[in-house]
């Protein structure tokens, strides 16, 4: 049952992630929005799971499955590398800064 929960959540998370990619024409802002909103959702889910507000299957479905597929560190890395290869170092640094600090601050605020 656990694997099915993770798989179903991953299926929906990947569809949502793909939809955001299309909505923002595959620009870095789409990746940033997905990673930020996914980090915030995951923080709430983790807190609720830790405090036993949600059960294990909900955690597996939403936390592990959905958020795991919805957020995308590999795309963040690829987009950062593209900025560096194009010698757009300022954009790369801004993207790295906002991609790491804003989600971390949001998660810290939740806790």
C-alpha positions in Angstrom: 0.0 0.0 0.0 2.9 2.4 0.8 4.3 2.1 -2.7 0.9 2.8 -4.3 0.5 6.0 -2.2 3.9 7.2 -3.2 3.3 6.3 -6.8 -0.1 8.0 -7.0 1.2 11.1 -5.3 4.2 11.2 -7.6 1.9 10.9 -10.6 -0.1 13.9 -9.5 3.0 15.9 -8.5 4.7 15.4 -11.8 1.6 16.5 -13.7 1.4 19.6 -11.6 5.1 20.3 -12.1 4.7 19.8 -15.9 1.7 22.2 -15.9 3.7 24.9 -14.2 6.5 24.4 -16.7 4.0 24.9 -19.6 2.3 27.9 -17.8 5.7 29.7 -17.5 7.0 28.7 -20.9 9.8 26.6 -19.3 11.4 29.7 -17.7 13.3 29.6 -14.4 10.5 31.4 -12.6 8.3 28.2 -13.0 11.0 26.1 -11.4 11.4 28.6 -8.6 7.6 28.7 -8.0 7.4 24.9 -7.9 10.3 24.6 -5.6 9.2 27.3 -3.2 5.5 26.2 -3.1 6.7 22.5 -2.8 9.0 23.4 0.1 6.3 25.2 1.9 3.8 22.4 1.4 6.4 19.8 2.5 7.2 21.8 5.6 3.5 21.9 6.6 3.1 18.2 5.8 6.1 17.3 7.8 5.0 19.3 10.8 1.5 17.8 10.7 3.0 14.3 10.3 5.4 14.8 13.1 2.6 16.1 15.4 0.4 13.2 14.2 -2.2 15.4 12.6 -2.0 13.4 9.4 -1.4 9.7 9.1 1.4 7.7 7.4 -0.5 7.1 4.2 -1.3 10.8 3.7 2.4 11.6 4.4 3.5 9.0 1.9 1.0 10.3 -0.7 1.5 14.0 -0.3 4.9 14.4 1.4 7.0 11.8 -0.3 5.1 11.2 -3.5 3.5 14.5 -4.5 6.2 16.9 -3.2 9.0 14.6 -4.3 7.8 14.7 -7.9 6.5 18.3 -7.8 9.8 19.9 -6.7 12.8 19.6 -8.9 16.3 20.1 -7.8 17.7 18.7 -11.0 16.0 21.4 -13.1 17.3 24.0 -10.7 20.8 22.7 -11.2 20.5 22.5 -15.0 19.1 26.1 -15.2 21.9 27.4 -13.0 24.5 25.6 -15.1 23.0 27.1 -18.3 23.3 30.6 -16.8 26.9 29.9 -15.9 27.7 28.5 -19.4 26.1 31.5 -21.0 28.4 33.6 -18.7 25.4 35.2 -17.0 27.0 34.9 -13.6 24.8 37.6 -12.0 21.6 35.8 -13.0 23.1 32.5 -11.8 24.0 34.0 -8.4 20.6 35.7 -8.0 18.8 32.4 -9.0 20.9 30.4 -6.5 20.4 32.9 -3.7 16.6 33.2 -4.1 16.2 29.4 -4.8 17.9 28.5 -1.5 17.2 31.4 0.9 13.5 32.1 0.3 12.3 28.4 0.7 14.5 28.0 3.7 13.2 31.1 5.4 9.6 30.1 4.6 10.2 26.6 6.1 11.8 28.1 9.2 8.9 30.5 9.6 6.5 27.5 9.5 8.3 25.9 12.4 
